[in-house]
Amino acid sequence: MDVDLQASRASAAAPVSSTVNHTVTRVRPKFEDILEGIEFVSSGYLTEHAAYLCKETGRIFWRSEDLDEPLPEDFDDPEKYLTLPHKRDLELGKPLSKSDQHVPV
């Protein structure tokens, strides 16, 4: 069986993909899982909880003093895992503009 070397290199470079029969398929995590992860991180102080999204599988790993779930050894690798933010990191509720002018209603 011949393996296309360029296809193998291209698929290995894709951060959120896996190869099946030399085609690239993307894994999409569920929105509910991401939202639950952000809510978990935001339920404590800024560094009390953490959640990491695996770019390859879409699985979310949780870190907290209260949990015994083991983290992957390379969870801090930004090529493989995305750290879910705390709600304060998103700066929600801040003005989008520095303008003193108001839009008439």
Residue pairs with C-beta under 8 A, 6 or more apart in sequence:
3 22
4 22
7 19
7 22
8 19
8 22
10 24
11 17
11 18
11 19
11 22
11 24
14 24
15 55
15 79
15 80
16 26
16 27
16 55
16 56
17 24
17 25
17 26
17 27
17 56
18 24
18 25
18 27
18 56
19 25
27 55
27 56
27 57
27 58
28 58
29 53
29 58
29 59
29 60
30 58
33 58
33 60
34 53
34 60
34 84
36 60
37 51
37 53
37 60
37 62
37 84
38 51
38 84
38 85
38 86
38 87
40 49
40 51
40 62
40 64
41 49
41 50
41 51
41 84
41 85
41 86
41 87
42 86
42 87
42 88
43 49
44 64
46 86
46 88
48 64
48 65
49 62
49 63
49 64
50 62
50 63
50 64
50 83
50 84
51 60
51 61
51 62
51 63
51 83
51 84
52 60
52 61
52 63
52 71
52 75
52 81
52 82
52 83
52 84
53 59
53 60
53 81
53 82
53 83
53 84
54 60
54 61
54 72
54 80
54 81
55 79
55 80
55 81
55 82
56 80
60 84
61 69
61 71
61 72
61 75
61 81
62 69
63 69
63 71
72 81
74 80
74 81
75 81
